[in-house]
Amino acid sequence: MEKLRNILHDFGDIFIALIIALLMFSVVSWNLGDWFDDNTTTNVIIHDDTNIENINNLPKIEDPHENPSPDTNEQDIAVPETKEVIIPSGTPSSGIADILKDNNLIKDTEIFLKTVDDLDLASKLRSGTFEVPSEATVEEVIKIIAKSN
């Protein structure tokens, strides 16, 4: 019994330190586990989107076999290009700025962050999937992402 007491006395501090280190490691792993979870979508999907209303409003092109006429030419119609951007849950403002810059929706992340602060919308930025026009201004992009349902 005396030997056991001596061992606990001599190595007690080491045992306590190991227990504390294991508890700290488990808490940190548990809290950081969500950051490295493979089930979250972190990809940004970009595609050209054609508005169906614009397709329905296109002028009708006459069939050249019905009325052959040299004046009948197809007209080029500009369809506004939008990009679908996915912002993962928990992404901070700087992460949103990086995603938008990577997709050529903004030119400078610092301007984006300053504009977010100027508009006081930092707490209103949301995660989710957004359709952002390619030619949108920084303010328009921020308002799209901060818009509430």
N, CA, C and O of each residue as an XYZ file, in Angstrom:
596
protein
N       0.821     -1.187      0.000
C       0.000      0.000      0.000
C       0.871      1.258      0.000
O       0.545      2.273     -0.615
N       1.977      1.146      0.709
C       2.910      2.271      0.775
C       3.522      2.547     -0.593
O       3.743      3.703     -0.953
N       3.800      1.478     -1.366
C       4.375      1.645     -2.702
C       3.388      2.357     -3.635
O       3.768      3.248     -4.396
N       2.124      1.951     -3.564
C       1.109      2.565     -4.417
C       0.968      4.057     -4.099
O       0.853      4.879     -5.008
N       0.975      4.393     -2.841
C       0.873      5.785     -2.433
C       2.087      6.576     -2.909
O       1.949      7.721     -3.339
N       3.259      5.983     -2.836
C       4.475      6.653     -3.311
C       4.438      6.868     -4.829
O       4.850      7.921     -5.315
N       3.946      5.875     -5.576
C       3.854      5.987     -7.043
C       2.867      7.093     -7.417
O       3.151      7.922     -8.281
N       1.693      7.098     -6.750
C       0.700      8.136     -7.023
C       1.243      9.512     -6.651
O       0.982     10.495     -7.344
N       1.983      9.578     -5.578
C       2.542     10.855     -5.149
C       3.616     11.333     -6.139
O       3.665     12.514     -6.482
N       4.460     10.426     -6.589
C       5.547     10.791     -7.494
C       5.047     11.126     -8.903
O       5.536     12.068     -9.527
N       4.084     10.363     -9.400
C       3.628     10.525    -10.777
C       2.226     11.130    -10.887
O       1.666     11.166    -11.982
N       1.664     11.591     -9.811
C       0.322     12.169     -9.802
C       0.208     13.379    -10.712
O      -0.775     13.521    -11.439
N       1.205     14.248    -10.677
C       1.177     15.439    -11.526
C       1.192     15.073    -13.006
O       0.523     15.710    -13.819
N       1.952     14.052    -13.343
C       2.025     13.613    -14.741
C       0.679     13.031    -15.179
O       0.219     13.303    -16.288
N       0.041     12.224    -14.306
C      -1.264     11.661    -14.642
C      -2.304     12.761    -14.840
O      -3.097     12.712    -15.781
N      -2.298     13.740    -13.960
C      -3.254     14.852    -14.074
C      -2.998     15.640    -15.355
O      -3.946     16.019    -16.044
N      -1.737     15.893    -15.683
C      -1.403     16.617    -16.904
C      -1.870     15.847    -18.140
O      -2.395     16.444    -19.079
N      -1.683     14.529    -18.144
C      -2.143     13.713    -19.274
C      -3.663     13.744    -19.403
O      -4.189     13.825    -20.513
N      -4.359     13.680    -18.296
C      -5.829     13.722    -18.329
C      -6.297     15.077    -18.865
O      -7.201     15.136    -19.699
N      -5.686     16.161    -18.391
C      -6.052     17.492    -18.875
C      -5.751     17.629    -20.360
O      -6.563     18.186    -21.099
N      -4.601     17.132    -20.816
C      -4.235     17.207    -22.236
C      -5.228     16.418    -23.088
O      -5.624     16.884    -24.156
N      -5.635     15.231    -22.634
C      -6.614     14.441    -23.383
C      -7.970     15.139    -23.434
O      -8.631     15.117    -24.473
N      -8.393     15.753    -22.341
C      -9.652     16.490    -22.341
C      -9.592     17.678    -23.293
O     -10.537     17.926    -24.041
N      -8.488     18.408    -23.265
C      -8.340     19.554    -24.174
C      -8.350     19.098    -25.627
O      -9.003     19.721    -26.464
N      -7.644     18.029    -25.935
C      -7.603     17.514    -27.299
C      -9.000     17.091    -27.763
O      -9.392     17.376    -28.894
N      -9.741     16.420    -26.898
C     -11.082     15.968    -27.295
C     -12.035     17.152    -27.503
O     -12.847     17.125    -28.427
N     -11.951     18.183    -26.663
C     -12.816     19.360    -26.828
C     -12.479     20.103    -28.114
O     -13.379     20.491    -28.858
N     -11.197     20.305    -28.380
C     -10.783     21.006    -29.598
C     -11.184     20.199    -30.829
O     -11.684     20.767    -31.801
N     -10.976     18.901    -30.802
C     -11.363     18.049    -31.948
C     -12.867     18.102    -32.176
O     -13.322     18.158    -33.318
N     -13.620     18.083    -31.121
C     -15.074     18.108    -31.235
C     -15.541     19.435    -31.820
O     -16.411     19.448    -32.690
N     -14.978     20.551    -31.358
C     -15.383     21.865    -31.863
C     -14.909     22.113    -33.289
O     -15.628     22.738    -34.069
N     -13.737     21.647    -33.644
C     -13.223     21.852    -34.992
C     -13.757     20.823    -35.977
O     -13.571     20.972    -37.185
N     -14.403     19.803    -35.489
C     -14.920     18.762    -36.362
C     -15.884     19.293    -37.405
O     -15.901     18.793    -38.530
N     -16.688     20.295    -37.064
C     -17.640     20.875    -38.015
C     -16.920     21.585    -39.158
O     -17.427     21.619    -40.279
N     -15.754     22.146    -38.889
C     -15.016     22.852    -39.930
C     -14.502     21.898    -40.993
O     -14.408     22.261    -42.165
N     -14.175     20.707    -40.596
C     -13.563     19.746    -41.518
C     -14.516     18.627    -41.894
O     -14.085     17.581    -42.381
N     -15.797     18.835    -41.676
C     -16.800     17.845    -42.008
C     -16.932     17.734    -43.521
O     -17.077     18.746    -44.207
N     -16.883     16.515    -44.043
C     -16.956     16.303    -45.488
C     -18.383     16.404    -46.023
O     -18.573     16.419    -47.239
N     -19.373     16.471    -45.167
C     -20.759     16.516    -45.618
C     -21.212     17.908    -46.031
O     -22.293     18.051    -46.601
N     -20.424     18.924    -45.762
C     -20.822     20.280    -46.126
C     -20.403     20.580    -47.554
O     -19.378     20.090    -48.028
N     -21.191     21.378    -48.224
C     -20.888     21.768    -49.591
C     -20.059     23.040    -49.564
O     -20.506     24.077    -49.074
N     -18.847     22.949    -50.097
C     -17.989     24.125    -50.129
C     -17.630     24.482    -51.563
O     -16.777     25.339    -51.796
N     -18.265     23.843    -52.509
C     -17.988     24.132    -53.910
C     -18.807     25.325    -54.372
O     -19.924     25.548    -53.905
N     -18.250     26.071    -55.273
C     -18.965     27.178    -55.887
C     -19.333     26.738    -57.289
O     -18.470     26.353    -58.079
N     -20.619     26.799    -57.592
C     -21.103     26.358    -58.898
C     -21.427     27.595    -59.718
O     -22.165     28.476    -59.276
N     -20.869     27.647    -60.909
C     -21.116     28.775    -61.794
C     -21.678     28.224    -63.098
O     -21.141     27.275    -63.669
N     -22.749     28.823    -63.552
C     -23.271     28.461    -64.868
C     -24.019     29.657    -65.435
O     -24.501     30.525    -64.707
N     -24.095     29.671    -66.731
C     -24.850     30.730    -67.397
C     -26.320     30.391    -67.278
O     -26.724     29.258    -67.541
N     -27.114     31.355    -66.888
C     -28.533     31.130    -66.677
C     -29.316     31.968    -67.674
O     -29.081     33.170    -67.795
N     -30.225     31.357    -68.373
C     -31.051     32.072    -69.338
C     -32.429     32.248    -68.727
O     -33.049     31.284    -68.277
N     -32.892     33.457    -68.716
C     -34.197     33.771    -68.147
C     -35.279     33.307    -69.118
O     -35.264     33.681    -70.291
N     -36.216     32.495    -68.632
C     -37.254     31.924    -69.490
C     -38.159     33.019    -70.049
O     -38.635     32.911    -71.179
N     -38.399     34.071    -69.267
C     -39.228     35.158    -69.773
C     -38.588     35.800    -71.001
O     -39.292     36.171    -71.941
N     -37.270     35.934    -71.005
C     -36.583     36.523    -72.154
C     -36.704     35.625    -73.378
O     -36.785     36.119    -74.503
N     -36.717     34.329    -73.174
C     -36.858     33.404    -74.303
C     -38.250     33.539    -74.906
O     -38.403     33.514    -76.127
N     -39.272     33.681    -74.051
C     -40.638     33.807    -74.558
C     -40.854     35.129    -75.282
O     -41.740     35.224    -76.131
N     -40.067     36.146    -74.967
C     -40.226     37.454    -75.586
C     -39.357     37.640    -76.829
O     -39.342     38.725    -77.410
N     -38.648     36.618    -77.238
C     -37.808     36.730    -78.424
C     -38.685     36.905    -79.661
O     -39.761     36.314    -79.751
N     -38.227     37.712    -80.606
C     -39.015     37.862    -81.832
C     -39.025     36.540    -82.608
O     -38.053     35.785    -82.617
N     -40.149     36.300    -83.248
C     -40.275     35.070    -84.027
C     -39.478     35.209    -85.307
O     -39.545     36.225    -85.998
N     -38.735     34.182    -85.603
C     -37.928     34.170    -86.823
C     -38.723     33.425    -87.889
O     -39.179     32.299    -87.691
N     -38.868     34.086    -89.002
C     -39.661     33.493    -90.077
C     -38.887     32.366    -90.740
O     -37.659     32.399    -90.825
N     -39.615     31.387    -91.201
C     -39.018     30.271    -91.912
C     -38.651     30.733    -93.317
O     -39.521     31.230    -94.032
N     -37.396     30.591    -93.740
C     -36.996     31.070    -95.058
C     -37.701     30.346    -96.198
O     -37.728     30.849    -97.321
N     -38.260     29.197    -95.934
C     -38.941     28.466    -96.991
C     -40.335     29.028    -97.256
O     -40.879     28.864    -98.348
N     -40.915     29.695    -96.244
C     -42.240     30.267    -96.438
C     -42.168     31.550    -97.259
O     -42.821     31.652    -98.298
N     -41.399     32.513    -96.818
C     -41.229     33.781    -97.516
C     -39.744     34.057    -97.673
O     -39.154     34.733    -96.830
N     -39.127     33.550    -98.730
C     -37.711     33.859    -98.876
C     -37.526     35.350    -99.104
O     -38.009     35.909   -100.089
N     -36.823     35.979    -98.185
C     -36.603     37.408    -98.293
C     -35.188     37.717    -97.805
O     -34.761     37.187    -96.780
N     -34.457     38.570    -98.527
C     -33.099     38.880    -98.093
C     -33.067     39.723    -96.826
O     -32.013     39.818    -96.195
N     -34.192     40.347    -96.421
C     -34.221     41.188    -95.233
C     -34.396     40.387    -93.942
O     -34.260     40.942    -92.852
N     -34.691     39.102    -94.051
C     -34.938     38.292    -92.864
C     -33.608     37.777    -92.335
O     -33.016     36.851    -92.889
N     -33.157     38.389    -91.265
C     -31.914     37.978    -90.597
C     -32.218     37.698    -89.131
O     -33.104     38.300    -88.525
N     -31.449     36.764    -88.589
C     -31.600     36.501    -87.159
C     -31.039     37.689    -86.391
O     -29.995     38.242    -86.736
N     -31.750     38.058    -85.356
C     -31.298     39.179    -84.558
C     -30.538     38.652    -83.339
O     -30.937     37.673    -82.709
N     -29.426     39.335    -83.025
C     -28.681     38.979    -81.823
C     -29.342     39.652    -80.640
O     -29.519     40.870    -80.614
N     -29.705     38.841    -79.663
C     -30.360     39.377    -78.485
C     -29.478     39.075    -77.285
O     -29.102     37.926    -77.054
N     -29.150     40.111    -76.523
C     -28.297     39.944    -75.352
C     -29.127     39.410    -74.192
O     -30.135     40.001    -73.803
N     -28.690     38.295    -73.655
C     -29.339     37.698    -72.504
C     -28.451     37.997    -71.301
O     -27.266     37.661    -71.320
N     -28.991     38.616    -70.260
C     -28.149     38.944    -69.110
C     -27.589     37.672    -68.480
O     -28.320     36.710    -68.243
N     -26.296     37.678    -68.217
C     -25.618     36.513    -67.657
C     -25.638     36.611    -66.134
O     -25.300     37.647    -65.560
N     -26.035     35.530    -65.498
C     -25.988     35.468    -64.040
C     -25.111     34.302    -63.638
O     -24.920     33.351    -64.396
N     -24.586     34.394    -62.438
C     -23.768     33.316    -61.892
C     -24.413     32.837    -60.606
O     -24.846     33.631    -59.771
N     -24.467     31.531    -60.465
C     -24.992     30.940    -59.237
C     -23.824     30.750    -58.278
O     -22.845     30.076    -58.599
N     -23.938     31.347    -57.108
C     -22.872     31.286    -56.119
C     -23.417     30.626    -54.867
O     -24.485     30.991    -54.375
N     -22.675     29.651    -54.352
C     -23.064     28.972    -53.120
C     -22.128     29.430    -52.013
O     -20.910     29.287    -52.113
N     -22.712     29.983    -50.958
C     -21.940     30.426    -49.803
C     -22.246     29.457    -48.658
O     -23.381     29.378    -48.189
N     -21.224     28.722    -48.215
C     -21.436     27.739    -47.145
C     -21.818     28.405    -45.824
O     -21.492     29.566    -45.578
N     -22.502     27.659    -45.000
C     -22.915     28.142    -43.695
C     -21.691     28.469    -42.847
O     -20.715     27.718    -42.838
N     -21.748     29.581    -42.143
C     -20.665     29.982    -41.252
C     -19.528     30.720    -41.924
O     -18.514     31.003    -41.286
N     -19.679     31.039    -43.203
C     -18.612     31.747    -43.921
C     -18.577     33.203    -43.462
O     -19.602     33.883    -43.513
N     -17.414     33.697    -43.012
C     -17.324     35.099    -42.601
C     -17.321     36.031    -43.813
O     -17.238     35.579    -44.955
N     -17.411     37.335    -43.551
C     -17.449     38.323    -44.632
C     -16.234     38.209    -45.540
O     -16.355     38.331    -46.759
N     -15.063     37.977    -44.954
C     -13.854     37.867    -45.769
C     -13.897     36.624    -46.664
O     -13.394     36.650    -47.787
N     -14.495     35.544    -46.170
C     -14.656     34.343    -46.984
C     -15.631     34.550    -48.123
O     -15.416     34.053    -49.229
N     -16.714     35.291    -47.856
C     -17.683     35.614    -48.906
C     -17.009     36.468    -49.972
O     -17.219     36.268    -51.168
N     -16.190     37.428    -49.520
C     -15.471     38.285    -50.477
C     -14.544     37.447    -51.353
O     -14.455     37.679    -52.559
N     -13.855     36.477    -50.758
C     -12.957     35.616    -51.543
C     -13.735     34.793    -52.567
O     -13.292     34.643    -53.706
N     -14.891     34.259    -52.171
C     -15.716     33.474    -53.093
C     -16.174     34.336    -54.263
O     -16.120     33.909    -55.416
N     -16.624     35.551    -53.961
C     -17.104     36.447    -55.021
C     -15.969     36.867    -55.943
O     -16.168     36.984    -57.152
N     -14.778     37.098    -55.387
C     -13.634     37.489    -56.219
C     -13.197     36.325    -57.104
O     -12.865     36.526    -58.272
N     -13.194     35.108    -56.557
C     -12.825     33.929    -57.342
C     -13.761     33.720    -58.526
O     -13.376     33.129    -59.535
N     -14.999     34.211    -58.396
C     -15.983     34.052    -59.469
C     -16.149     35.308    -60.303
O     -17.120     35.442    -61.047
N     -15.192     36.238    -60.178
C     -15.171     37.474    -60.966
C     -16.437     38.310    -60.805
O     -16.853     38.995    -61.739
N     -17.048     38.256    -59.627
C     -18.210     39.093    -59.366
C     -17.801     40.400    -58.705
O     -18.522     41.394    -58.795
N     -16.650     40.407    -58.044
C     -16.071     41.631    -57.502
C     -14.602     41.647    -57.880
O     -14.007     40.601    -58.140
N     -14.014     42.845    -57.911
C     -12.601     42.959    -58.296
C     -11.678     43.012    -57.091
O     -10.546     42.533    -57.156
N     -12.154     43.597    -55.979
C     -11.294     43.802    -54.824
C     -12.046     43.422    -53.556
O     -13.134     43.936    -53.296
N     -11.465     42.521    -52.768
C     -12.121     42.083    -51.537
C     -12.170     43.201    -50.501
O     -13.127     43.284    -49.732
N     -11.164     44.054    -50.469
C     -11.140     45.156    -49.493
C     -12.283     46.139    -49.744
O     -12.903     46.628    -48.800
N     -12.559     46.429    -51.016
C     -13.679     47.324    -51.343
C     -14.995     46.683    -50.908
O     -15.873     47.357    -50.370
N     -15.125     45.369    -51.147
C     -16.328     44.648    -50.725
C     -16.514     44.769    -49.213
O     -17.599     45.109    -48.743
N     -15.442     44.487    -48.448
C     -15.538     44.523    -46.989
C     -15.834     45.936    -46.478
O     -16.601     46.105    -45.530
N     -15.234     46.940    -47.098
C     -15.490     48.330    -46.687
C     -16.941     48.719    -46.990
O     -17.593     49.387    -46.187
N     -17.435     48.297    -48.145
C     -18.812     48.612    -48.517
C     -19.801     47.912    -47.586
O     -20.828     48.487    -47.225
N     -19.493     46.673    -47.195
C     -20.350     45.955    -46.241
C     -20.413     46.733    -44.928
O     -21.487     46.887    -44.347
N     -19.253     47.228    -44.456
C     -19.228     48.012    -43.219
C     -19.963     49.340    -43.385
O     -20.697     49.761    -42.491
N     -19.766     49.999    -44.524
C     -20.430     51.285    -44.769
C     -21.956     51.130    -44.792
O     -22.682     51.992    -44.298
N     -22.429     50.031    -45.365
C     -23.872     49.778    -45.440
C     -24.421     49.161    -44.151
O     -25.631     48.998    -43.998
N     -23.509     48.818    -43.219
C     -23.879     48.199    -41.939
C     -24.673     46.905    -42.157
O     -25.689     46.666    -41.504
N     -24.183     46.076    -43.090
C     -24.871     44.823    -43.416
C     -24.037     43.587    -43.085
O     -24.382     42.486    -43.514
N     -22.959     43.745    -42.339
C     -22.088     42.608    -42.032
C     -22.847     41.503    -41.306
O     -22.631     40.323    -41.582
N     -23.724     41.866    -40.392
C     -24.476     40.856    -39.634
C     -25.634     40.279    -40.442
O     -26.239     39.291    -40.026
N     -25.952     40.874    -41.583
C     -27.087     40.424    -42.400
C     -26.669     39.492    -43.541
O     -27.532     38.913    -44.201
N     -25.359     39.336    -43.788
C     -24.908     38.457    -44.867
C     -25.294     37.024    -44.531
O     -25.125     36.575    -43.397
N     -25.818     36.305    -45.532
C     -26.347     34.967    -45.297
C     -25.606     33.922    -46.119
O     -24.906     34.234    -47.083
N     -25.779     32.692    -45.713
C     -25.272     31.578    -46.506
C     -26.401     31.113    -47.422
O     -27.565     31.458    -47.218
N     -26.040     30.328    -48.429
C     -27.050     29.803    -49.339
C     -26.624     29.921    -50.784
O     -25.460     30.188    -51.083
N     -27.572     29.720    -51.676
C     -27.332     29.789    -53.111
C     -27.937     31.082    -53.642
O     -29.102     31.384    -53.383
N     -27.140     31.839    -54.382
C     -27.578     33.134    -54.870
C     -27.332     33.241    -56.366
O     -26.309     32.778    -56.871
N     -28.278     33.858    -57.074
C     -28.135     34.184    -58.484
C     -27.673     35.634    -58.554
O     -28.428     36.547    -58.219
N     -26.441     35.844    -58.987
C     -25.873     37.189    -59.008
C     -25.582     37.576    -60.453
O     -24.851     36.866    -61.143
N     -26.146     38.696    -60.925
C     -25.832     39.156    -62.284
C     -24.339     39.463    -62.410
O     -23.740     40.033    -61.497
N     -23.749     39.090    -63.527
C     -22.321     39.286    -63.738
C     -21.915     40.748    -63.708
O     -20.800     41.077    -63.304
N     -22.806     41.621    -64.129
C     -22.494     43.045    -64.211
C     -22.971     43.824    -62.988
O     -23.025     45.053    -63.030
N     -23.316     43.138    -61.905
C     -23.829     43.812    -60.712
C     -22.724     44.606    -60.029
O     -21.557     44.215    -60.047
N     -23.109     45.727    -59.426
C     -22.150     46.517    -58.657
C     -21.920     45.848    -57.319
O     -22.649     44.930    -56.945
N     -20.903     46.308    -56.592
C     -20.588     45.728    -55.283
C     -21.782     45.894    -54.340
O     -22.119     44.970    -53.599
N     -22.411     47.044    -54.363
C     -23.576     47.270    -53.501
C     -24.723     46.329    -53.855
O     -25.393     45.809    -52.963
N     -24.954     46.106    -55.145
C     -26.028     45.200    -55.566
C     -25.731     43.777    -55.111
O     -26.631     43.068    -54.662
N     -24.468     43.354    -55.224
C     -24.095     42.004    -54.802
C     -24.330     41.856    -53.294
O     -24.868     40.846    -52.840
N     -23.927     42.859    -52.534
C     -24.111     42.799    -51.072
C     -25.594     42.731    -50.733
O     -25.997     41.954    -49.867
N     -26.408     43.535    -51.409
C     -27.838     43.543    -51.122
C     -28.495     42.220    -51.505
O     -29.451     41.798    -50.854
N     -28.001     41.565    -52.545
C     -28.535     40.250    -52.926
C     -28.231     39.224    -51.833
O     -29.097     38.434    -51.455
N     -27.001     39.242    -51.331
C     -26.584     38.265    -50.324
C     -27.215     38.577    -48.956
O     -27.462     37.661    -48.171
N     -27.474     39.844    -48.669
C     -28.028     40.235    -47.372
C     -29.552     40.251    -47.368
O     -30.160     40.439    -46.314
N     -30.179     40.058    -48.523
C     -31.640     40.134    -48.616
C     -32.278     39.057    -47.775
O     -31.872     37.896    -47.831
N     -33.273     39.430    -46.997
C     -33.979     38.448    -46.177
C     -35.264     38.041    -46.869
O     -35.850     38.806    -47.634
N     -35.693     36.809    -46.583
C     -36.910     36.296    -47.235
C     -38.129     36.897    -46.630
O     -39.244     36.585    -47.049
